[in-house]
Amino acid sequence: MARSRITAEPYLTDDHEEEQRRYDEERRYPEGDGEEDQPRYYAPFFYGVPEGERGDRGNFGDRGNFGDRGLRGNRGNFGDRGNFGDRGNFGDRGQRGDRGGFGDERR
């Protein structure tokens, strides 16, 4: 038993050091604080995603206006923009008013 423990130690130690290095690096250089990450993730919904993808999402208004999703609860921006629910599912925004709630938009 002592022998297997000795052979396992270097692996565990190296693994731990690697984990610690990655953890420290992630803390030092975070991937993003959410301000960059989430808009990149959601970008397809604002551009050319097929209608079915958007339709299932309840045209953003029915989704609890992003605030209740936790994911965006602490975002600040998007929250200050009328949290998508007040934006009339993008139809009333003027800029997207003629896009038929994304249905007719093809880029």
N, CA, C and O of each residue as an XYZ file, in Angstrom:
428
protein
N       0.827     -1.200      0.000
C       0.000      0.000      0.000
C       0.867      1.258      0.000
O       0.592      2.229     -0.706
N       1.922      1.208      0.815
C       2.806      2.363      0.867
C       3.422      2.631     -0.498
O       3.673      3.776     -0.875
N       3.659      1.544     -1.230
C       4.285      1.708     -2.538
C       3.358      2.453     -3.506
O       3.791      3.375     -4.198
N       2.090      2.052     -3.551
C       1.160      2.722     -4.462
C       0.965      4.187     -4.049
O       0.771      5.062     -4.893
N       1.021      4.431     -2.760
C       0.883      5.807     -2.298
C       2.064      6.654     -2.780
O       1.886      7.803     -3.184
N       3.257      6.087     -2.737
C       4.446      6.806     -3.186
C       4.352      7.096     -4.683
O       4.688      8.196     -5.121
N       3.897      6.118     -5.472
C       3.810      6.355     -6.916
C       2.714      7.362     -7.242
O       2.796      8.062     -8.251
N       1.699      7.442     -6.405
C       0.602      8.362     -6.696
C       0.940      9.793     -6.298
O       0.388     10.734     -6.870
N       1.816      9.972     -5.350
C       2.074     11.319     -4.846
C       2.547     12.313     -5.900
O       2.005     13.416     -5.980
N       3.548     11.954     -6.717
C       3.985     12.948     -7.704
C       2.852     13.377     -8.631
O       2.744     14.552     -8.985
N       2.011     12.426     -9.022
C       0.884     12.769     -9.893
C      -0.043     13.768     -9.208
O      -0.421     14.787     -9.787
N      -0.400     13.456     -7.970
C      -1.305     14.349     -7.256
C      -0.660     15.712     -7.050
O      -1.315     16.745     -7.198
N       0.626     15.713     -6.706
C       1.309     16.982     -6.476
C       1.357     17.806     -7.759
O       1.049     18.998     -7.756
N       1.748     17.156     -8.857
C       1.806     17.886    -10.129
C       0.428     18.398    -10.515
O       0.270     19.541    -10.944
N      -0.559     17.539    -10.357
C      -1.917     17.929    -10.709
C      -2.346     19.126     -9.869
O      -2.942     20.078    -10.373
N      -2.031     19.059     -8.581
C      -2.403     20.159     -7.698
C      -1.698     21.448     -8.116
O      -2.308     22.517     -8.159
N      -0.407     21.332     -8.423
C       0.330     22.535     -8.826
C      -0.231     23.107    -10.119
O      -0.357     24.323    -10.266
N      -0.566     22.230    -11.050
C      -1.152     22.687    -12.313
C      -2.501     23.366    -12.059
O      -2.785     24.432    -12.605
N      -3.327     22.728    -11.219
C      -4.621     23.332    -10.877
C      -4.409     24.701    -10.235
O      -5.078     25.674    -10.580
N      -3.462     24.756     -9.291
C      -3.217     26.012     -8.589
C      -2.731     27.076     -9.564
O      -3.143     28.233     -9.479
N      -1.856     26.688    -10.491
C      -1.353     27.641    -11.477
C      -2.501     28.164    -12.339
O      -2.605     29.365    -12.591
N      -3.359     27.248    -12.787
C      -4.485     27.681    -13.617
C      -5.439     28.569    -12.836
O      -5.959     29.556    -13.356
N      -5.660     28.201    -11.574
C      -6.553     29.000    -10.732
C      -5.984     30.402    -10.526
O      -6.701     31.394    -10.655
N      -4.685     30.477    -10.205
C      -4.054     31.781    -10.007
C      -4.088     32.601    -11.284
O      -4.351     33.804    -11.255
N      -3.820     31.942    -12.407
C      -3.811     32.654    -13.678
C      -5.205     33.179    -14.010
O      -5.366     34.298    -14.497
N      -6.203     32.351    -13.736
C      -7.585     32.767    -13.988
C      -7.954     33.960    -13.111
O      -8.651     34.871    -13.559
N      -7.493     33.957    -11.876
C      -7.783     35.095    -11.000
C      -7.026     36.332    -11.461
O      -7.542     37.447    -11.388
N      -5.792     36.130    -11.940
C      -4.980     37.260    -12.368
C      -5.487     37.823    -13.690
O      -5.601     39.037    -13.859
N      -5.790     36.925    -14.625
C      -6.275     37.353    -15.942
C      -7.613     36.680    -16.200
O      -7.667     35.679    -16.916
N      -8.690     37.204    -15.635
C      -9.978     36.529    -15.822
C     -10.387     36.532    -17.285
O     -10.045     37.446    -18.036
N     -11.115     35.512    -17.676
C     -11.613     35.423    -19.054
C     -12.432     36.662    -19.375
O     -12.375     37.182    -20.490
N     -13.182     37.127    -18.410
C     -14.008     38.313    -18.587
C     -14.888     38.422    -17.367
O     -15.106     37.437    -16.662
N     -15.392     39.610    -17.112
C     -16.212     39.791    -15.917
C     -17.687     39.635    -16.249
O     -18.541     39.984    -15.434
N     -17.996     39.123    -17.413
C     -19.386     38.983    -17.793
C     -19.806     40.057    -18.764
O     -20.690     39.839    -19.592
N     -19.183     41.214    -18.673
C     -19.532     42.280    -19.611
C     -19.162     41.887    -21.033
O     -19.892     42.204    -21.972
N     -18.031     41.196    -21.201
C     -17.628     40.778    -22.543
C     -18.226     39.419    -22.882
O     -18.690     39.205    -24.002
N     -18.216     38.501    -21.917
C     -18.602     37.118    -22.213
C     -20.022     37.010    -22.717
O     -20.266     36.415    -23.767
N     -20.967     37.581    -21.979
C     -22.349     37.284    -22.288
C     -22.827     37.916    -23.580
O     -23.564     37.263    -24.319
N     -22.456     39.138    -23.895
C     -22.860     39.641    -25.211
C     -22.306     38.804    -26.350
O     -22.976     38.635    -27.368
N     -21.093     38.274    -26.203
C     -20.585     37.386    -27.250
C     -21.445     36.146    -27.347
O     -21.709     35.654    -28.444
N     -21.884     35.637    -26.209
C     -22.701     34.435    -26.202
C     -24.061     34.699    -26.829
O     -24.574     33.855    -27.564
N     -24.646     35.845    -26.553
C     -25.983     36.135    -27.043
C     -25.995     36.793    -28.407
O     -27.062     36.977    -28.993
N     -24.830     37.153    -28.925
C     -24.795     37.866    -30.200
C     -25.601     37.190    -31.300
O     -26.256     37.894    -32.068
N     -25.592     35.857    -31.423
C     -26.358     35.259    -32.521
C     -27.836     35.587    -32.473
O     -28.486     35.606    -33.518
N     -28.393     35.846    -31.300
C     -29.812     36.140    -31.237
C     -30.112     37.505    -31.820
O     -31.251     37.769    -32.205
N     -29.137     38.364    -31.895
C     -29.394     39.694    -32.433
C     -29.085     39.752    -33.916
O     -29.470     40.713    -34.583
N     -28.410     38.764    -34.442
C     -28.063     38.781    -35.858
C     -28.774     37.634    -36.556
O     -29.962     37.428    -36.310
N     -28.115     36.893    -37.395
C     -28.869     36.011    -38.277
C     -29.167     34.619    -37.781
O     -28.724     33.654    -38.403
N     -29.897     34.462    -36.691
C     -30.251     33.132    -36.213
C     -31.610     32.747    -36.785
O     -32.479     33.609    -36.924
N     -31.814     31.487    -37.117
C     -33.109     31.074    -37.678
C     -34.270     31.386    -36.742
O     -34.096     31.476    -35.527
N     -35.432     31.545    -37.310
C     -36.593     31.973    -36.541
C     -36.906     31.014    -35.398
O     -37.269     31.448    -34.304
N     -36.767     29.730    -35.640
C     -37.106     28.767    -34.597
C     -36.298     28.997    -33.341
O     -36.802     28.844    -32.228
N     -35.046     29.363    -33.521
C     -34.182     29.603    -32.374
C     -34.739     30.744    -31.537
O     -34.774     30.658    -30.309
N     -35.175     31.811    -32.197
C     -35.696     32.951    -31.452
C     -37.106     32.702    -30.957
O     -37.473     33.121    -29.859
N     -37.888     32.024    -31.766
C     -39.288     31.853    -31.393
C     -39.435     31.096    -30.089
O     -40.308     31.406    -29.278
N     -38.584     30.103    -29.887
C     -38.688     29.305    -28.678
C     -38.317     30.102    -27.446
O     -38.623     29.690    -26.328
N     -37.671     31.221    -27.628
C     -37.185     31.971    -26.485
C     -38.232     32.949    -25.994
O     -37.947     33.748    -25.103
N     -39.421     32.912    -26.540
C     -40.482     33.773    -26.035
C     -40.195     35.230    -26.308
O     -40.511     36.083    -25.480
N     -39.623     35.528    -27.413
C     -39.259     36.863    -27.876
C     -38.740     37.778    -26.770
O     -39.110     38.951    -26.707
N     -37.927     37.272    -25.943
C     -37.189     37.979    -24.893
C     -38.075     38.572    -23.808
O     -37.623     38.725    -22.673
N     -39.317     38.910    -24.119
C     -40.151     39.551    -23.108
C     -40.656     38.553    -22.087
O     -40.756     38.857    -20.899
N     -40.975     37.358    -22.561
C     -41.568     36.359    -21.684
C     -40.532     35.615    -20.866
O     -40.891     34.764    -20.052
N     -39.288     35.905    -21.054
C     -38.251     35.149    -20.368
C     -37.966     35.726    -19.000
O     -36.912     35.444    -18.429
N     -38.861     36.520    -18.455
C     -38.579     37.134    -17.171
C     -37.572     38.252    -17.347
O     -36.775     38.537    -16.453
N     -37.616     38.867    -18.482
C     -36.779     39.997    -18.875
C     -35.333     39.922    -18.393
O     -34.783     40.909    -17.904
N     -34.741     38.786    -18.528
C     -33.318     38.539    -18.267
C     -32.905     38.758    -16.823
O     -31.911     38.182    -16.379
N     -33.633     39.567    -16.085
C     -33.198     39.841    -14.720
C     -33.391     38.628    -13.835
O     -32.601     38.376    -12.926
N     -34.450     37.878    -14.106
C     -34.764     36.737    -13.265
C     -33.934     35.521    -13.620
O     -34.019     34.507    -12.927
N     -33.152     35.580    -14.650
C     -32.429     34.400    -15.086
C     -31.146     34.193    -14.283
O     -30.482     33.169    -14.442
N     -30.790     35.144    -13.428
C     -29.567     34.972    -12.664
C     -28.353     35.284    -13.514
O     -27.464     36.026    -13.096
N     -28.318     34.719    -14.703
C     -27.204     34.946    -15.622
C     -26.992     36.429    -15.862
O     -25.857     36.904    -15.893
N     -28.070     37.149    -16.028
C     -27.964     38.570    -16.299
C     -28.402     39.410    -15.122
O     -28.486     40.633    -15.236
N     -28.679     38.791    -14.007
C     -29.250     39.552    -12.904
C     -28.328     40.655    -12.420
O     -28.791     41.720    -12.011
N     -27.042     40.409    -12.461
C     -26.096     41.374    -11.920
C     -25.363     42.122    -13.020
O     -24.313     42.715    -12.770
N     -25.896     42.103    -14.225
C     -25.136     42.644    -15.333
C     -25.063     44.161    -15.310
O     -24.036     44.741    -15.663
N     -26.155     44.813    -14.892
C     -26.132     46.261    -14.975
C     -26.502     46.688    -16.370
O     -27.625     47.141    -16.594
N     -25.584     46.556    -17.327
C     -26.004     46.916    -18.670
C     -26.854     45.762    -19.179
O     -26.682     44.627    -18.735
N     -27.733     46.026    -20.067
C     -28.890     45.197    -20.400
C     -29.972     45.411    -19.362
O     -31.147     45.485    -19.721
N     -29.622     45.514    -18.085
C     -30.645     45.817    -17.095
C     -31.103     47.254    -17.256
O     -32.298     47.543    -17.181
N     -30.158     48.152    -17.477
C     -30.489     49.562    -17.610
C     -31.137     49.870    -18.948
O     -31.655     50.969    -19.147
N     -31.113     48.920    -19.860
C     -31.652     49.199    -21.179
C     -33.132     48.899    -21.232
O     -33.688     48.713    -22.315
N     -33.779     48.847    -20.087
C     -35.183     48.514    -20.081
C     -35.380     47.013    -20.018
O     -36.455     46.506    -20.338
N     -34.369     46.321    -19.615
C     -34.332     44.875    -19.407
C     -35.160     44.078    -20.405
O     -35.885     43.162    -20.017
N     -35.060     44.409    -21.658
C     -35.626     43.677    -22.784
C     -37.125     43.513    -22.721
O     -37.769     43.435    -23.767
N     -37.705     43.459    -21.546
C     -39.149     43.261    -21.494
C     -39.859     44.536    -21.913
O     -40.862     44.489    -22.625
N     -39.340     45.677    -21.472
C     -39.965     46.956    -21.782
C     -39.663     47.403    -23.199
O     -40.175     48.427    -23.650
N     -38.851     46.657    -23.893
C     -38.474     47.104    -25.221
C     -39.449     46.583    -26.251
O     -39.212     46.709    -27.453
N     -40.536     46.001    -25.798
C     -41.563     45.543    -26.714
C     -41.026     44.479    -27.646
O     -41.272     44.522    -28.851
N     -40.308     43.542    -27.107
C     -39.640     42.477    -27.859
C     -38.985     42.984    -29.134
O     -39.122     42.377    -30.196
N     -38.293     44.069    -29.025
C     -37.499     44.689    -30.084
C     -38.345     45.303    -31.186
O     -37.799     45.946    -32.083
N     -39.643     45.128    -31.151
C     -40.460     45.681    -32.223
C     -40.604     47.183    -32.095
O     -40.631     47.893    -33.100
N     -40.697     47.680    -30.860
C     -40.959     49.100    -30.652
C     -39.704     49.944    -30.618
O     -39.774     51.138    -30.328
N     -38.584     49.365    -30.903
C     -37.356     50.129    -30.739
C     -37.095     51.087    -31.881
O     -36.151     51.873    -31.807
N     -37.886     51.053    -32.925
C     -37.649     51.957    -34.031
C     -36.566     51.402    -34.925
O     -36.782     51.128    -36.105
N     -35.408     51.245    -34.341
C     -34.265     50.716    -35.076
C     -34.589     49.319    -35.618
O     -34.150     48.953    -36.709
N     -35.353     48.551    -34.854
C     -35.703     47.215    -35.297
C     -37.189     47.109    -35.555
O     -37.704     46.004    -35.725
N     -37.884     48.218    -35.587
C     -39.338     48.176    -35.671
C     -39.836     47.531    -36.940
O     -40.908     46.925    -36.949
N     -39.082     47.651    -38.007
C     -39.541     47.126    -39.287
C     -39.034     45.719    -39.526
O     -39.161     45.190    -40.630
N     -38.465     45.114    -38.509
C     -37.882     43.803    -38.738
C     -38.852     42.700    -38.379
O     -38.494     41.523    -38.422
N     -40.066     43.058    -38.029
C     -41.082     42.061    -37.770
C     -40.745     41.177    -36.588
O     -40.981     39.970    -36.639
N     -40.204     41.738    -35.535
C     -39.854     40.930    -34.363
C     -38.870     39.832    -34.716
O     -38.975     38.721    -34.195
N     -37.949     40.108    -35.561
C     -36.897     39.195    -36.012
C     -37.388     38.199    -37.039
O     -36.563     37.579    -37.711
N     -38.678     38.014    -37.196
C     -39.153     36.927    -38.039
C     -38.750     37.105    -39.481
O     -38.347     36.146    -40.138
N     -38.853     38.331    -39.986
C     -38.617     38.559    -41.405
C     -37.198     38.985    -41.702
O     -36.837     39.221    -42.855
N     -36.394     39.082    -40.655
C     -35.063     39.643    -40.861
C     -34.116     38.561    -41.368
O     -33.929     37.536    -40.713
N     -33.532     38.787    -42.512
C     -32.511     37.871    -43.040
C     -31.347     38.716    -43.525
O     -31.506     39.547    -44.419
N     -30.175     38.504    -42.935
C     -29.031     39.296    -43.389
C     -28.160     38.492    -44.304
O     -27.145     38.993    -44.788
